């Protein structure tokens, strides 16, 4: 009996198992579609700008966050100490402002009073000199008249010549005093004018000039305070975009370096549309058109296919990322394109899809790309992509079937 099983039944069982495995692989390959795509996802590493101790972690792995939400806070003890020092320096300078203002005002008033007194003395000297000059001039005129009258009497021998000589000496002395007064008065006038000029040259904003160095020091402190405020804001780490916390790398209480991420947030792609990046191999790159209808099937998850359309084509053939290669260890070249879902559906960043190109324009594509050319201009035609129908367990929607 056992010999019969080994020679008659077992070979058929092995053959049936082999054929079943081959059939399953064939169905799986057909279900994978013409290309491989991945939902757009961006990893954001939240890093501190400078080394610091993590005070608190505000979120946990798996938690969804909004852009700008606080996710971690660094210790700001050192910044608090610097802020206290700056506050003390500011208080000291602001107190000195009042003292400098009072001292400068007093000194300016003293200088102004001294200048006014000098002007008054100069004006008094001018008036006194002019009065003395007028008195001496009047005396000179009177003595000159007496001298002339006495000279006539002496000539007629009616007066003593010695009286005439004495009167002549007096007249000469008065004449010299008048000449000295004529020289003194203009000099005193110039001195009075110089005193007024010095008074006018006194600064009217002496207080502001004296306060300028103190105000400059206050401006420096204000700049340091602004810089300190920026550094304090940098101790608050915020989510750069909407997404989900993938991992927390530095726990609360540990020190985070300037180049070490505290946590990682994964968000959707840069656009608002639900987009999938598709990797086309080099032989497929010239056949895809913008606006072409596409079917997407989640790899390994089953379920119905979803419709989409091509939105962007990569500008050139380049090396494909490892995940798009049939053998990750071997380099492979191709073209990256983007397809957008016709209707919103939840996409997990990085989710893999099997992509089938249907060969006709999508009704959801924009009007200007609804009837694109057969292939990119100037690109040599590659073998046409075969439309790969989905397996019976995940039939495509009616609107996505080829006409």
C-alpha positions as CSV (number, residue, x, y, z in Angstrom):
1,X,0.0,0.0,0.0
2,X,2.7,2.5,0.9
3,X,4.6,1.6,-2.3
4,X,1.5,2.4,-4.2
5,X,1.1,5.7,-2.5
6,X,4.8,6.6,-3.2
7,X,4.7,5.6,-6.9
8,X,1.1,6.5,-7.9
9,X,-0.4,9.1,-5.7
10,X,2.6,11.2,-4.3
11,X,3.8,12.3,-7.8
12,X,0.4,13.6,-8.6
13,X,0.1,15.5,-5.3
14,X,3.5,17.1,-5.9
15,X,2.5,18.0,-9.4
16,X,-0.8,19.5,-8.3
17,X,0.9,21.5,-5.5
18,X,3.5,22.8,-8.0
19,X,0.8,23.9,-10.5
20,X,-1.2,25.5,-7.7
21,X,1.8,27.5,-6.6
22,X,2.6,28.6,-10.2
23,X,-1.1,29.6,-10.7
24,X,-1.0,31.7,-7.5
25,X,2.2,33.4,-8.5
26,X,0.8,34.1,-11.9
27,X,-2.4,35.6,-10.5
28,X,-0.3,37.7,-8.0
29,X,1.9,38.9,-10.9
30,X,-1.2,39.9,-12.9
31,X,-2.7,41.7,-9.9
32,X,0.4,43.8,-9.5
33,X,-0.4,45.8,-12.6
34,X,2.0,47.4,-15.0
35,X,4.1,49.4,-12.5
36,X,4.7,50.0,-8.8
37,X,3.7,53.2,-6.9
38,X,3.9,54.6,-3.4
39,X,1.8,57.1,-1.6
40,X,3.7,60.3,-1.2
41,X,5.0,60.8,2.3
42,X,7.5,63.1,3.9
43,X,9.6,62.5,7.0
44,X,10.2,65.6,9.1
45,X,13.0,65.3,11.7
46,X,12.5,67.8,14.4
47,X,15.9,69.0,15.5
48,X,17.0,71.7,18.0
49,X,19.1,74.5,16.5
50,X,21.6,74.1,19.4
51,X,22.4,71.4,21.9
52,X,20.1,71.4,25.0
53,X,18.4,69.3,27.5
54,X,14.9,68.1,26.7
55,X,12.6,69.4,29.4
56,X,9.3,67.9,28.2
57,X,8.0,65.8,25.3
58,X,4.5,66.9,24.5
59,X,3.5,64.1,22.1
60,X,3.9,60.4,21.8
61,X,4.5,57.9,19.0
62,X,1.4,57.5,16.8
63,X,-0.2,60.7,17.9
64,X,-1.4,63.0,15.1
65,X,-0.2,66.6,15.2
66,X,-1.0,69.9,13.4
67,X,1.5,72.2,11.9
68,X,2.9,74.6,14.5
69,X,1.8,72.4,17.4
70,X,4.4,72.3,20.3
71,X,5.9,68.8,20.3
72,X,8.9,69.3,22.7
73,X,10.4,72.0,25.0
74,X,14.0,72.4,25.8
75,X,15.4,73.6,29.1
76,X,15.7,77.4,29.2
77,X,17.5,77.8,32.5
78,X,20.6,79.3,30.9
79,X,18.5,81.8,29.0
80,X,16.6,82.7,32.2
81,X,20.0,83.6,33.8
82,X,21.0,85.7,30.8
83,X,17.6,87.4,30.9
84,X,18.1,88.4,34.5
85,X,21.5,89.8,33.8
86,X,20.2,91.9,30.9
87,X,17.3,93.1,33.1
88,X,19.7,94.3,35.8
89,X,21.9,96.1,33.2
90,X,18.8,97.8,31.7
91,X,17.6,98.9,35.2
92,X,21.0,100.4,35.9
93,X,21.1,102.3,32.7
94,X,17.6,103.6,33.0
95,X,18.4,104.8,36.5
96,X,21.5,106.6,35.2
97,X,19.3,108.4,32.6
98,X,17.7,110.5,35.2
99,X,21.0,111.4,36.9
100,X,22.7,112.3,33.7
101,X,19.7,114.4,32.6
102,X,19.6,116.4,35.9
103,X,23.4,116.9,35.9
104,X,23.5,118.0,32.3
105,X,20.5,120.4,32.7
106,X,22.2,122.0,35.7
107,X,25.5,122.4,33.9
108,X,23.8,123.9,30.9
109,X,21.9,126.3,33.0
110,X,25.1,127.4,34.8
111,X,26.9,128.0,31.5
112,X,23.9,130.0,30.2
113,X,23.9,132.1,33.3
114,X,27.6,132.8,33.1
115,X,27.3,133.8,29.5
116,X,24.4,136.2,30.3
117,X,26.5,137.7,33.1
118,X,29.5,138.2,30.8
119,X,27.2,139.8,28.2
120,X,25.8,142.2,30.8
121,X,29.3,143.1,32.0
122,X,30.4,143.8,28.5
123,X,27.4,146.0,27.7
124,X,28.0,147.9,31.0
125,X,31.6,148.5,30.0
126,X,30.6,149.8,26.6
127,X,28.1,152.2,28.1
128,X,30.6,153.4,30.7
129,X,33.3,153.9,28.1
130,X,31.0,155.9,25.9
131,X,29.8,158.1,28.8
132,X,33.4,158.8,29.8
133,X,34.3,159.6,26.2
134,X,31.4,162.1,26.0
135,X,32.4,163.7,29.3
136,X,36.0,164.1,28.2
137,X,35.0,165.4,24.8
138,X,32.8,168.1,26.4
139,X,35.6,169.1,28.8
140,X,38.0,169.3,25.8
141,X,35.6,171.6,24.0
142,X,35.3,173.8,27.0
143,X,39.0,173.9,27.7
144,X,39.7,174.6,24.0
145,X,37.4,177.6,24.1
146,X,39.0,178.9,27.3
147,X,42.5,178.4,25.7
148,X,41.5,180.4,22.6
149,X,40.0,183.2,24.7
150,X,43.1,183.3,27.0
151,X,45.4,183.3,24.0
152,X,43.8,186.5,22.8
153,X,44.2,188.2,26.1
154,X,47.9,187.1,26.3
155,X,48.4,188.5,22.9
156,X,47.0,191.9,24.0
157,X,49.1,191.6,27.2
158,X,46.0,191.5,29.3
159,X,46.7,188.0,30.9
160,X,49.6,186.0,32.2
161,X,51.2,183.6,29.8
162,X,51.8,181.1,32.5
163,X,48.0,180.6,32.8
164,X,47.9,180.0,29.1
165,X,50.5,177.3,29.3
166,X,48.8,175.5,32.1
167,X,45.5,175.6,30.2
168,X,47.3,174.2,27.1
169,X,48.7,171.2,29.2
170,X,45.2,170.5,30.4
171,X,43.8,170.6,26.9
172,X,46.4,168.2,25.6
173,X,45.6,165.8,28.4
174,X,41.9,165.9,27.6
175,X,42.6,165.3,23.9
176,X,44.6,162.2,24.7
177,X,41.8,160.8,27.0
178,X,39.3,161.4,24.2
179,X,41.6,159.6,21.7
180,X,42.0,156.7,24.1
181,X,38.2,156.5,24.6
182,X,37.8,156.4,20.8
183,X,40.0,153.3,20.7
184,X,38.5,151.7,23.8
185,X,34.8,151.9,22.9
186,X,35.1,149.8,19.6
187,X,37.1,147.2,21.5
188,X,34.5,146.9,24.2
189,X,31.8,146.6,21.5
190,X,33.7,143.7,19.9
191,X,34.0,142.0,23.3
192,X,30.3,142.3,23.9
193,X,29.6,140.9,20.5
194,X,32.0,138.0,21.2
195,X,30.1,137.3,24.5
196,X,26.8,137.2,22.6
197,X,28.3,134.8,20.0
198,X,29.5,132.5,22.8
199,X,26.0,132.5,24.3
200,X,24.5,131.6,21.0
201,X,27.0,128.8,20.5
202,X,25.9,127.0,23.6
203,X,24.1,123.7,22.6
204,X,20.4,123.8,23.0
205,X,20.2,120.0,23.2
206,X,23.1,119.5,25.6
207,X,20.9,117.0,27.6
208,X,20.2,114.8,24.6
209,X,23.9,114.9,23.6
210,X,24.9,113.7,27.1
211,X,22.2,111.0,27.1
212,X,23.2,109.7,23.7
213,X,25.9,107.2,25.0
214,X,23.4,105.9,27.6
215,X,20.8,105.4,25.0
216,X,23.3,103.6,22.7
217,X,24.0,101.2,25.5
218,X,20.2,100.6,26.0
219,X,19.9,99.9,22.3
220,X,22.6,97.3,22.5
221,X,20.8,95.7,25.4
222,X,17.5,95.8,23.4
223,X,19.3,93.9,20.6
224,X,20.6,91.3,23.0
225,X,17.1,90.9,24.4
226,X,15.7,90.3,20.9
227,X,18.4,87.7,20.2
228,X,17.6,86.1,23.5
229,X,13.9,86.0,22.7
230,X,14.7,84.3,19.4
231,X,16.8,81.7,21.2
232,X,14.0,81.2,23.7
233,X,11.6,80.6,20.9
234,X,14.0,78.0,19.5
235,X,13.7,76.0,22.7
236,X,10.1,75.4,21.8
237,X,10.1,72.7,19.1
238,X,7.0,72.7,16.9
239,X,5.6,70.3,14.2
240,X,6.7,71.5,10.8
241,X,3.6,70.1,9.1
242,X,0.4,68.1,9.7
243,X,1.2,64.5,10.3
244,X,1.7,61.6,12.7
245,X,4.6,61.1,15.2
246,X,6.6,58.2,13.9
247,X,9.2,58.0,16.7
248,X,10.6,59.9,19.7
249,X,14.4,59.6,19.7
250,X,15.3,61.7,22.7
251,X,13.3,61.2,26.0
252,X,12.6,64.0,28.5
253,X,15.7,64.8,30.6
254,X,18.2,63.7,28.0
255,X,20.5,66.0,26.1
256,X,19.7,66.6,22.4
257,X,22.5,67.5,20.0
258,X,22.1,70.2,17.3
259,X,22.2,67.5,14.5
260,X,20.3,64.8,16.4
261,X,16.5,64.6,15.8
262,X,14.3,64.7,18.9
263,X,11.4,63.1,17.1
264,X,10.2,62.2,13.6
265,X,6.9,63.2,12.1
266,X,5.6,61.7,8.9
267,X,3.2,63.7,6.8
268,X,1.6,63.5,3.4
269,X,3.2,64.8,0.3
270,X,3.8,68.5,-0.4
271,X,0.5,69.0,-2.3
272,X,-3.1,68.9,-1.1
273,X,-4.1,66.2,-3.6
274,X,-4.0,62.5,-2.9
275,X,-1.0,61.6,-5.0
276,X,1.0,58.4,-5.7
277,X,4.5,58.4,-7.1
278,X,4.8,55.6,-9.8
279,X,8.1,54.1,-10.9
280,X,8.1,53.3,-14.6
281,X,10.9,51.2,-16.1
282,X,12.9,52.5,-18.9
283,X,10.9,50.6,-21.5
284,X,7.6,52.0,-20.2
285,X,8.7,55.7,-19.9
286,X,7.6,56.9,-23.3
287,X,4.0,55.5,-23.4
288,X,2.4,57.2,-20.4
289,X,0.5,60.5,-21.0
290,X,-0.7,63.2,-18.6
291,X,-4.4,62.8,-18.0
292,X,-4.4,59.0,-18.7
293,X,-6.7,56.9,-16.6
294,X,-5.1,54.7,-14.0
295,X,-6.2,51.9,-11.7
296,X,-4.5,51.5,-8.3
297,X,-4.6,48.4,-6.1
298,X,-3.1,48.2,-2.7
299,X,-0.4,45.5,-2.8
300,X,-1.1,42.6,-0.5
301,X,-4.1,44.2,1.1
302,X,-6.8,43.1,-1.5
303,X,-9.9,45.2,-1.9
304,X,-11.3,47.0,-4.9
305,X,-9.2,49.1,-7.2
306,X,-9.4,52.9,-7.1
307,X,-9.4,55.2,-10.2
308,X,-6.8,57.9,-10.7
309,X,-5.2,59.9,-13.5
310,X,-1.6,60.9,-14.4
311,X,-0.8,64.5,-13.3
312,X,2.9,64.9,-13.8
313,X,5.7,63.2,-15.8
314,X,9.3,63.1,-14.7
315,X,11.6,65.3,-16.8
316,X,14.2,62.5,-17.5
317,X,15.2,58.9,-17.2
318,X,17.1,58.4,-13.9
319,X,18.1,55.7,-11.5
320,X,15.1,54.3,-9.6
321,X,15.0,54.1,-5.8
322,X,15.7,50.8,-4.3
323,X,12.1,50.1,-3.4
324,X,11.1,50.3,-7.1
325,X,13.7,47.8,-8.3
326,X,13.0,44.2,-8.9
327,X,16.3,43.4,-7.2
328,X,17.2,46.2,-4.7
329,X,20.9,45.2,-5.0
330,X,21.0,45.9,-8.7
331,X,20.7,49.5,-10.1
332,X,17.7,50.0,-12.4
333,X,16.7,53.0,-14.5
334,X,13.4,54.5,-15.3
335,X,11.1,57.5,-14.9
336,X,9.0,58.7,-12.0
337,X,5.5,60.0,-12.6
338,X,2.7,61.2,-10.3
339,X,-0.9,60.1,-10.4
340,X,-3.8,61.7,-8.4
341,X,-6.8,59.9,-7.1
342,X,-10.1,60.8,-8.8
343,X,-11.8,60.7,-5.4
344,X,-10.4,61.3,-1.9
345,X,-9.3,58.2,-0.1
346,X,-7.2,57.7,3.0
347,X,-3.6,57.1,2.0
348,X,-0.9,55.9,4.4
349,X,2.4,57.7,3.5
350,X,4.7,55.1,1.9
351,X,1.8,52.7,1.1
352,X,2.6,50.5,-2.0
353,X,0.2,50.2,-5.0
354,X,0.1,48.1,-8.1
355,X,-0.6,50.5,-11.0
356,X,-2.4,49.7,-14.3
357,X,-2.6,52.2,-17.1
358,X,-5.8,52.0,-19.0
359,X,-4.7,53.8,-22.2
360,X,-7.5,56.4,-22.4
361,X,-8.0,59.9,-20.9
362,X,-9.6,60.1,-17.4
363,X,-12.8,62.0,-17.1
364,X,-11.5,63.6,-13.9
365,X,-8.4,65.0,-15.7
366,X,-8.2,68.7,-16.3
367,X,-9.7,69.9,-19.6
368,X,-6.3,71.1,-21.0
369,X,-4.9,67.6,-20.7
370,X,-8.0,65.6,-21.5
371,X,-6.8,64.8,-25.0
372,X,-3.0,64.6,-24.8
373,X,-0.8,63.3,-27.6
374,X,-0.1,59.6,-28.0
375,X,3.3,59.9,-26.4
376,X,5.8,62.6,-25.2
377,X,7.1,64.6,-28.1
378,X,10.5,63.6,-29.2
379,X,10.4,60.3,-27.2
380,X,10.9,57.1,-29.1
381,X,7.9,54.9,-28.7
382,X,8.3,51.9,-26.4
383,X,6.2,48.8,-26.5
384,X,2.7,49.6,-25.6
385,X,1.8,48.9,-22.0
386,X,-0.7,46.0,-21.6
387,X,-3.8,46.9,-19.7
388,X,-3.7,44.4,-16.8
389,X,-7.2,43.6,-15.5
390,X,-7.6,43.1,-11.8
391,X,-8.3,39.7,-10.3
392,X,-11.8,38.5,-9.9
393,X,-11.7,39.2,-6.1
394,X,-11.0,43.0,-6.7
395,X,-12.8,44.1,-9.8
396,X,-12.3,47.7,-11.0
397,X,-15.3,50.2,-10.8
398,X,-17.3,50.5,-14.0
399,X,-16.2,54.0,-14.7
400,X,-12.5,52.8,-14.8
401,X,-13.1,50.0,-17.4
402,X,-11.5,50.5,-20.8
403,X,-13.9,51.4,-23.5
